[in-house]
Amino acid sequence: VWAELFPNATITGLDPADDAAALNGLHERIRVITCDSRDDSCVAKLGSYDFIVDDGHHSLDAQRRTLKTLWPFVKPGGLYVIEDVADWGERLVADRAYLSKIVGRETPYFFLEALRSQTATSSWPGVPKMGALVFRRPE
C-alpha cells in the first residue's frame, strides 16, 4: 500500500515481528527493519526522514511513545503523521505541556477527520471514526 501511495519514495518500515525482515526484497523501494518504534535504542540507528507515518500500535500511549521516539528523525520542514487516531487524538494535543516537550512550542499541527464512507473500515461494524494527526517540523 505505501509504495502505491508514495510512488517516488524510498520507504523504511519498522516492525517488531520476528519475521519482519523476510519482507525485504518484495519491493525495490521498501526496506523493513525488525524494530519496535517505541524503543529508543532500536531507532537510534535510523537516519533522518522527510515524512514519517505512525501506522503502528493504535493506542494513545503507544502513539505518544512513538512520537517521542521518532520525532527527532523528522527533517526540518518534514511531516510526521499519526494515522488511525480515534477519539484520543484530541486528548493527545490537549496536553500541550507534554506535547511541547516532544515537538516544541512552535510546531504547527492539524487534525484530519477521515470520511468513513470512503474507507476500507467503513464495512467493519463497531470501528470508530479514525483520523490523522499531522505535525510539521519547523524549518
CNS distance restraints for C-alpha pairs under 8 A (distance, minus, plus):
assign (resid   1 and name CA) (resid   5 and name CA) 6.27 0.50 0.50
assign (resid   2 and name CA) (resid   6 and name CA) 6.04 0.50 0.50
assign (resid   2 and name CA) (resid  11 and name CA) 7.81 0.50 0.50
assign (resid   3 and name CA) (resid   7 and name CA) 5.56 0.50 0.50
assign (resid   3 and name CA) (resid   9 and name CA) 7.36 0.50 0.50
assign (resid   3 and name CA) (resid  11 and name CA) 7.48 0.50 0.50
assign (resid   3 and name CA) (resid  29 and name CA) 7.45 0.50 0.50
assign (resid   3 and name CA) (resid  30 and name CA) 7.46 0.50 0.50
assign (resid   9 and name CA) (resid  29 and name CA) 7.09 0.50 0.50
assign (resid  10 and name CA) (resid  29 and name CA) 4.85 0.50 0.50
assign (resid  10 and name CA) (resid  30 and name CA) 6.16 0.50 0.50
assign (resid  11 and name CA) (resid  29 and name CA) 5.98 0.50 0.50
assign (resid  11 and name CA) (resid  30 and name CA) 4.70 0.50 0.50
assign (resid  11 and name CA) (resid  31 and name CA) 6.23 0.50 0.50
assign (resid  12 and name CA) (resid  30 and name CA) 5.85 0.50 0.50
assign (resid  12 and name CA) (resid  31 and name CA) 4.83 0.50 0.50
assign (resid  12 and name CA) (resid  32 and name CA) 5.74 0.50 0.50
assign (resid  12 and name CA) (resid  33 and name CA) 7.35 0.50 0.50
assign (resid  13 and name CA) (resid  30 and name CA) 7.32 0.50 0.50
assign (resid  13 and name CA) (resid  31 and name CA) 6.15 0.50 0.50
assign (resid  13 and name CA) (resid  32 and name CA) 4.58 0.50 0.50
assign (resid  13 and name CA) (resid  33 and name CA) 6.15 0.50 0.50
assign (resid  14 and name CA) (resid  32 and name CA) 5.83 0.50 0.50
assign (resid  14 and name CA) (resid  33 and name CA) 5.04 0.50 0.50
assign (resid  14 and name CA) (resid  34 and name CA) 5.96 0.50 0.50
assign (resid  14 and name CA) (resid  35 and name CA) 5.34 0.50 0.50
assign (resid  14 and name CA) (resid  36 and name CA) 6.63 0.50 0.50
assign (resid  14 and name CA) (resid  37 and name CA) 6.44 0.50 0.50
assign (resid  15 and name CA) (resid  20 and name CA) 5.93 0.50 0.50
assign (resid  15 and name CA) (resid  32 and name CA) 7.10 0.50 0.50
assign (resid  15 and name CA) (resid  33 and name CA) 6.37 0.50 0.50
assign (resid  15 and name CA) (resid  34 and name CA) 5.10 0.50 0.50
assign (resid  15 and name CA) (resid  35 and name CA) 5.28 0.50 0.50
assign (resid  15 and name CA) (resid  36 and name CA) 6.05 0.50 0.50
assign (resid  15 and name CA) (resid  37 and name CA) 7.58 0.50 0.50
assign (resid  16 and name CA) (resid  20 and name CA) 7.06 0.50 0.50
assign (resid  16 and name CA) (resid  34 and name CA) 5.15 0.50 0.50
assign (resid  16 and name CA) (resid  35 and name CA) 4.63 0.50 0.50
assign (resid  16 and name CA) (resid  36 and name CA) 4.70 0.50 0.50
assign (resid  16 and name CA) (resid  37 and name CA) 7.89 0.50 0.50
assign (resid  17 and name CA) (resid  34 and name CA) 6.49 0.50 0.50
assign (resid  17 and name CA) (resid  35 and name CA) 7.85 0.50 0.50
assign (resid  18 and name CA) (resid  34 and name CA) 6.72 0.50 0.50
assign (resid  19 and name CA) (resid  23 and name CA) 7.83 0.50 0.50
assign (resid  19 and name CA) (resid  34 and name CA) 7.82 0.50 0.50
assign (resid  20 and name CA) (resid  24 and name CA) 7.99 0.50 0.50
assign (resid  20 and name CA) (resid  32 and name CA) 6.58 0.50 0.50
assign (resid  20 and name CA) (resid  33 and name CA) 6.96 0.50 0.50
assign (resid  20 and name CA) (resid  34 and name CA) 5.66 0.50 0.50
assign (resid  21 and name CA) (resid  32 and name CA) 5.65 0.50 0.50
assign (resid  21 and name CA) (resid  33 and name CA) 6.01 0.50 0.50
assign (resid  21 and name CA) (resid  34 and name CA) 6.03 0.50 0.50
assign (resid  23 and name CA) (resid  31 and name CA) 7.92 0.50 0.50
assign (resid  23 and name CA) (resid  32 and name CA) 6.54 0.50 0.50
assign (resid  24 and name CA) (resid  30 and name CA) 7.00 0.50 0.50
assign (resid  24 and name CA) (resid  31 and name CA) 5.61 0.50 0.50
assign (resid  24 and name CA) (resid  32 and name CA) 5.81 0.50 0.50
assign (resid  25 and name CA) (resid  30 and name CA) 7.61 0.50 0.50
assign (resid  25 and name CA) (resid  31 and name CA) 7.64 0.50 0.50
assign (resid  26 and name CA) (resid  30 and name CA) 7.72 0.50 0.50
assign (resid  35 and name CA) (resid  39 and name CA) 7.62 0.50 0.50
assign (resid  35 and name CA) (resid  42 and name CA) 5.83 0.50 0.50
assign (resid  35 and name CA) (resid  43 and name CA) 7.18 0.50 0.50
assign (resid  36 and name CA) (resid  42 and name CA) 6.82 0.50 0.50
assign (resid  36 and name CA) (resid  43 and name CA) 7.86 0.50 0.50
assign (resid  37 and name CA) (resid  42 and name CA) 7.46 0.50 0.50
assign (resid  37 and name CA) (resid  43 and name CA) 6.59 0.50 0.50
assign (resid  37 and name CA) (resid  56 and name CA) 7.88 0.50 0.50
assign (resid  37 and name CA) (resid  66 and name CA) 5.62 0.50 0.50
assign (resid  37 and name CA) (resid  69 and name CA) 6.99 0.50 0.50
assign (resid  37 and name CA) (resid  70 and name CA) 7.23 0.50 0.50
assign (resid  38 and name CA) (resid  62 and name CA) 7.16 0.50 0.50
assign (resid  38 and name CA) (resid  65 and name CA) 5.52 0.50 0.50
assign (resid  38 and name CA) (resid  66 and name CA) 4.74 0.50 0.50
assign (resid  38 and name CA) (resid  69 and name CA) 5.94 0.50 0.50
assign (resid  39 and name CA) (resid  43 and name CA) 6.48 0.50 0.50
assign (resid  39 and name CA) (resid  69 and name CA) 7.05 0.50 0.50
assign (resid  40 and name CA) (resid  44 and name CA) 6.03 0.50 0.50
assign (resid  40 and name CA) (resid  69 and name CA) 5.87 0.50 0.50
assign (resid  41 and name CA) (resid  45 and name CA) 7.93 0.50 0.50
assign (resid  43 and name CA) (resid  69 and name CA) 7.49 0.50 0.50
assign (resid  43 and name CA) (resid  70 and name CA) 7.45 0.50 0.50
assign (resid  46 and name CA) (resid  73 and name CA) 7.45 0.50 0.50
assign (resid  47 and name CA) (resid  73 and name CA) 6.56 0.50 0.50
assign (resid  48 and name CA) (resid  73 and name CA) 4.50 0.50 0.50
assign (resid  48 and name CA) (resid  74 and name CA) 5.72 0.50 0.50
assign (resid  48 and name CA) (resid  75 and name CA) 5.82 0.50 0.50
assign (resid  49 and name CA) (resid  73 and name CA) 6.01 0.50 0.50
assign (resid  49 and name CA) (resid  74 and name CA) 5.08 0.50 0.50
assign (resid  49 and name CA) (resid  75 and name CA) 5.54 0.50 0.50
assign (resid  49 and name CA) (resid  78 and name CA) 7.24 0.50 0.50
assign (resid  50 and name CA) (resid  74 and name CA) 5.98 0.50 0.50
assign (resid  50 and name CA) (resid  75 and name CA) 5.39 0.50 0.50
assign (resid  50 and name CA) (resid  76 and name CA) 7.89 0.50 0.50
assign (resid  50 and name CA) (resid  77 and name CA) 7.49 0.50 0.50
assign (resid  50 and name CA) (resid  78 and name CA) 4.48 0.50 0.50
assign (resid  50 and name CA) (resid  79 and name CA) 6.37 0.50 0.50
assign (resid  51 and name CA) (resid  74 and name CA) 6.73 0.50 0.50
assign (resid  51 and name CA) (resid  78 and name CA) 5.59 0.50 0.50
assign (resid  51 and name CA) (resid  79 and name CA) 4.80 0.50 0.50
assign (resid  51 and name CA) (resid  80 and name CA) 5.84 0.50 0.50
assign (resid  51 and name CA) (resid  81 and name CA) 7.81 0.50 0.50
assign (resid  52 and name CA) (resid  74 and name CA) 6.99 0.50 0.50
assign (resid  52 and name CA) (resid  79 and name CA) 6.38 0.50 0.50
assign (resid  52 and name CA) (resid  80 and name CA) 4.78 0.50 0.50
assign (resid  52 and name CA) (resid  81 and name CA) 6.16 0.50 0.50
assign (resid  53 and name CA) (resid  80 and name CA) 5.96 0.50 0.50
assign (resid  53 and name CA) (resid  81 and name CA) 4.71 0.50 0.50
assign (resid  53 and name CA) (resid  82 and name CA) 5.95 0.50 0.50
assign (resid  53 and name CA) (resid  83 and name CA) 6.99 0.50 0.50
assign (resid  54 and name CA) (resid  63 and name CA) 7.44 0.50 0.50
assign (resid  54 and name CA) (resid  66 and name CA) 7.41 0.50 0.50
assign (resid  54 and name CA) (resid  67 and name CA) 7.93 0.50 0.50
assign (resid  54 and name CA) (resid  80 and name CA) 7.71 0.50 0.50
assign (resid  54 and name CA) (resid  81 and name CA) 6.04 0.50 0.50
assign (resid  54 and name CA) (resid  82 and name CA) 4.74 0.50 0.50
assign (resid  54 and name CA) (resid  83 and name CA) 6.11 0.50 0.50
assign (resid  55 and name CA) (resid  82 and name CA) 6.78 0.50 0.50
assign (resid  55 and name CA) (resid  83 and name CA) 5.84 0.50 0.50
assign (resid  55 and name CA) (resid  84 and name CA) 7.26 0.50 0.50
assign (resid  56 and name CA) (resid  63 and name CA) 7.86 0.50 0.50
assign (resid  57 and name CA) (resid  62 and name CA) 5.82 0.50 0.50
assign (resid  57 and name CA) (resid  63 and name CA) 6.83 0.50 0.50
assign (resid  58 and name CA) (resid  62 and name CA) 6.75 0.50 0.50
assign (resid  58 and name CA) (resid  63 and name CA) 6.68 0.50 0.50
assign (resid  58 and name CA) (resid  84 and name CA) 6.69 0.50 0.50
assign (resid  58 and name CA) (resid  85 and name CA) 7.17 0.50 0.50
assign (resid  59 and name CA) (resid  63 and name CA) 6.05 0.50 0.50
assign (resid  60 and name CA) (resid  64 and name CA) 6.11 0.50 0.50
assign (resid  60 and name CA) (resid  88 and name CA) 6.09 0.50 0.50
assign (resid  60 and name CA) (resid  89 and name CA) 7.69 0.50 0.50
assign (resid  60 and name CA) (resid  92 and name CA) 7.20 0.50 0.50
assign (resid  61 and name CA) (resid  65 and name CA) 6.19 0.50 0.50
assign (resid  62 and name CA) (resid  66 and name CA) 6.02 0.50 0.50
assign (resid  63 and name CA) (resid  67 and name CA) 6.03 0.50 0.50
assign (resid  63 and name CA) (resid  82 and name CA) 7.18 0.50 0.50
assign (resid  64 and name CA) (resid  68 and name CA) 6.22 0.50 0.50
assign (resid  64 and name CA) (resid  92 and name CA) 7.46 0.50 0.50
assign (resid  65 and name CA) (resid  69 and name CA) 6.15 0.50 0.50
assign (resid  66 and name CA) (resid  70 and name CA) 5.89 0.50 0.50
assign (resid  67 and name CA) (resid  71 and name CA) 5.44 0.50 0.50
assign (resid  67 and name CA) (resid 102 and name CA) 7.59 0.50 0.50
assign (resid  68 and name CA) (resid  72 and name CA) 7.79 0.50 0.50
assign (resid  68 and name CA) (resid 102 and name CA) 5.66 0.50 0.50
assign (resid  70 and name CA) (resid  74 and name CA) 7.34 0.50 0.50
assign (resid  71 and name CA) (resid  80 and name CA) 7.29 0.50 0.50
assign (resid  71 and name CA) (resid 102 and name CA) 7.38 0.50 0.50
assign (resid  71 and name CA) (resid 103 and name CA) 6.94 0.50 0.50
assign (resid  74 and name CA) (resid  78 and name CA) 5.69 0.50 0.50
assign (resid  74 and name CA) (resid  79 and name CA) 6.85 0.50 0.50
assign (resid  74 and name CA) (resid  80 and name CA) 6.97 0.50 0.50
assign (resid  74 and name CA) (resid 137 and name CA) 6.88 0.50 0.50
assign (resid  75 and name CA) (resid 137 and name CA) 7.03 0.50 0.50
assign (resid  76 and name CA) (resid 137 and name CA) 5.29 0.50 0.50
assign (resid  76 and name CA) (resid 138 and name CA) 5.63 0.50 0.50
assign (resid  76 and name CA) (resid 139 and name CA) 4.53 0.50 0.50
assign (resid  77 and name CA) (resid 136 and name CA) 6.18 0.50 0.50
assign (resid  77 and name CA) (resid 137 and name CA) 5.06 0.50 0.50
assign (resid  77 and name CA) (resid 138 and name CA) 5.39 0.50 0.50
assign (resid  77 and name CA) (resid 139 and name CA) 4.85 0.50 0.50
assign (resid  78 and name CA) (resid 136 and name CA) 5.71 0.50 0.50
assign (resid  78 and name CA) (resid 137 and name CA) 5.47 0.50 0.50
assign (resid  78 and name CA) (resid 138 and name CA) 7.89 0.50 0.50
assign (resid  79 and name CA) (resid 134 and name CA) 6.81 0.50 0.50
assign (resid  79 and name CA) (resid 135 and name CA) 5.64 0.50 0.50
assign (resid  79 and name CA) (resid 136 and name CA) 4.57 0.50 0.50
assign (resid  79 and name CA) (resid 137 and name CA) 6.34 0.50 0.50
assign (resid  80 and name CA) (resid 134 and name CA) 5.76 0.50 0.50
assign (resid  80 and name CA) (resid 135 and name CA) 5.10 0.50 0.50
assign (resid  80 and name CA) (resid 136 and name CA) 6.41 0.50 0.50
assign (resid  80 and name CA) (resid 137 and name CA) 7.86 0.50 0.50
assign (resid  81 and name CA) (resid 132 and name CA) 6.56 0.50 0.50
assign (resid  81 and name CA) (resid 133 and name CA) 5.66 0.50 0.50
assign (resid  81 and name CA) (resid 134 and name CA) 4.49 0.50 0.50
assign (resid  81 and name CA) (resid 135 and name CA) 6.39 0.50 0.50
assign (resid  82 and name CA) (resid 132 and name CA) 5.49 0.50 0.50
assign (resid  82 and name CA) (resid 133 and name CA) 5.12 0.50 0.50
assign (resid  82 and name CA) (resid 134 and name CA) 6.48 0.50 0.50
assign (resid  83 and name CA) (resid 130 and name CA) 7.75 0.50 0.50
assign (resid  83 and name CA) (resid 131 and name CA) 6.27 0.50 0.50
assign (resid  83 and name CA) (resid 132 and name CA) 4.33 0.50 0.50
assign (resid  83 and name CA) (resid 133 and name CA) 6.53 0.50 0.50
assign (resid  84 and name CA) (resid 130 and name CA) 4.95 0.50 0.50
assign (resid  84 and name CA) (resid 131 and name CA) 5.45 0.50 0.50
assign (resid  84 and name CA) (resid 132 and name CA) 5.94 0.50 0.50
assign (resid  85 and name CA) (resid  89 and name CA) 5.39 0.50 0.50
assign (resid  85 and name CA) (resid 130 and name CA) 5.32 0.50 0.50
assign (resid  85 and name CA) (resid 131 and name CA) 5.06 0.50 0.50
assign (resid  85 and name CA) (resid 132 and name CA) 5.49 0.50 0.50
assign (resid  85 and name CA) (resid 133 and name CA) 6.95 0.50 0.50
assign (resid  86 and name CA) (resid 128 and name CA) 6.69 0.50 0.50
assign (resid  86 and name CA) (resid 129 and name CA) 6.24 0.50 0.50
assign (resid  86 and name CA) (resid 130 and name CA) 4.76 0.50 0.50
assign (resid  86 and name CA) (resid 131 and name CA) 6.29 0.50 0.50
assign (resid  87 and name CA) (resid  91 and name CA) 7.56 0.50 0.50
assign (resid  87 and name CA) (resid 130 and name CA) 7.82 0.50 0.50
assign (resid  88 and name CA) (resid  92 and name CA) 6.11 0.50 0.50
assign (resid  89 and name CA) (resid  93 and name CA) 6.63 0.50 0.50
assign (resid  89 and name CA) (resid 111 and name CA) 7.80 0.50 0.50
assign (resid  89 and name CA) (resid 132 and name CA) 7.91 0.50 0.50
assign (resid  89 and name CA) (resid 133 and name CA) 6.87 0.50 0.50
assign (resid  90 and name CA) (resid  94 and name CA) 5.91 0.50 0.50
assign (resid  91 and name CA) (resid  95 and name CA) 6.53 0.50 0.50
assign (resid  92 and name CA) (resid  99 and name CA) 7.46 0.50 0.50
assign (resid  93 and name CA) (resid  99 and name CA) 6.57 0.50 0.50
assign (resid  95 and name CA) (resid  99 and name CA) 6.24 0.50 0.50
assign (resid  96 and name CA) (resid 100 and name CA) 5.82 0.50 0.50
assign (resid  97 and name CA) (resid 101 and name CA) 6.46 0.50 0.50
assign (resid  98 and name CA) (resid 102 and name CA) 6.86 0.50 0.50
assign (resid  99 and name CA) (resid 103 and name CA) 6.16 0.50 0.50
assign (resid  99 and name CA) (resid 104 and name CA) 7.29 0.50 0.50
assign (resid 100 and name CA) (resid 104 and name CA) 4.29 0.50 0.50
assign (resid 100 and name CA) (resid 105 and name CA) 4.87 0.50 0.50
assign (resid 101 and name CA) (resid 105 and name CA) 7.80 0.50 0.50
assign (resid 103 and name CA) (resid 107 and name CA) 6.23 0.50 0.50
assign (resid 103 and name CA) (resid 137 and name CA) 7.71 0.50 0.50
assign (resid 106 and name CA) (resid 138 and name CA) 7.39 0.50 0.50
assign (resid 107 and name CA) (resid 135 and name CA) 6.86 0.50 0.50
assign (resid 107 and name CA) (resid 136 and name CA) 6.26 0.50 0.50
assign (resid 107 and name CA) (resid 137 and name CA) 5.91 0.50 0.50
assign (resid 107 and name CA) (resid 138 and name CA) 6.02 0.50 0.50
assign (resid 108 and name CA) (resid 135 and name CA) 5.94 0.50 0.50
assign (resid 108 and name CA) (resid 136 and name CA) 5.71 0.50 0.50
assign (resid 108 and name CA) (resid 137 and name CA) 7.48 0.50 0.50
assign (resid 108 and name CA) (resid 138 and name CA) 7.74 0.50 0.50
assign (resid 109 and name CA) (resid 133 and name CA) 7.14 0.50 0.50
assign (resid 109 and name CA) (resid 134 and name CA) 5.34 0.50 0.50
assign (resid 109 and name CA) (resid 135 and name CA) 4.27 0.50 0.50
assign (resid 109 and name CA) (resid 136 and name CA) 6.24 0.50 0.50
assign (resid 110 and name CA) (resid 133 and name CA) 5.96 0.50 0.50
assign (resid 110 and name CA) (resid 134 and name CA) 5.40 0.50 0.50
assign (resid 110 and name CA) (resid 135 and name CA) 6.79 0.50 0.50
assign (resid 111 and name CA) (resid 131 and name CA) 7.07 0.50 0.50
assign (resid 111 and name CA) (resid 132 and name CA) 5.76 0.50 0.50
assign (resid 111 and name CA) (resid 133 and name CA) 4.53 0.50 0.50
assign (resid 111 and name CA) (resid 134 and name CA) 6.25 0.50 0.50
assign (resid 112 and name CA) (resid 131 and name CA) 5.31 0.50 0.50
assign (resid 112 and name CA) (resid 132 and name CA) 5.05 0.50 0.50
assign (resid 112 and name CA) (resid 133 and name CA) 6.30 0.50 0.50
assign (resid 112 and name CA) (resid 134 and name CA) 7.79 0.50 0.50
assign (resid 113 and name CA) (resid 129 and name CA) 7.69 0.50 0.50
assign (resid 113 and name CA) (resid 130 and name CA) 6.58 0.50 0.50
assign (resid 113 and name CA) (resid 131 and name CA) 4.26 0.50 0.50
assign (resid 113 and name CA) (resid 132 and name CA) 6.58 0.50 0.50
assign (resid 114 and name CA) (resid 129 and name CA) 6.92 0.50 0.50
assign (resid 114 and name CA) (resid 130 and name CA) 5.82 0.50 0.50
assign (resid 114 and name CA) (resid 131 and name CA) 4.78 0.50 0.50
assign (resid 114 and name CA) (resid 132 and name CA) 7.46 0.50 0.50
assign (resid 115 and name CA) (resid 119 and name CA) 6.91 0.50 0.50
assign (resid 115 and name CA) (resid 129 and name CA) 7.79 0.50 0.50
assign (resid 116 and name CA) (resid 120 and name CA) 7.96 0.50 0.50
assign (resid 116 and name CA) (resid 121 and name CA) 6.82 0.50 0.50
assign (resid 116 and name CA) (resid 122 and name CA) 5.08 0.50 0.50
assign (resid 116 and name CA) (resid 129 and name CA) 6.43 0.50 0.50
assign (resid 116 and name CA) (resid 130 and name CA) 7.79 0.50 0.50
assign (resid 117 and name CA) (resid 122 and name CA) 5.59 0.50 0.50
assign (resid 118 and name CA) (resid 122 and name CA) 7.04 0.50 0.50
assign (resid 120 and name CA) (resid 124 and name CA) 7.96 0.50 0.50
assign (resid 121 and name CA) (resid 127 and name CA) 6.80 0.50 0.50
assign (resid 122 and name CA) (resid 127 and name CA) 7.65 0.50 0.50
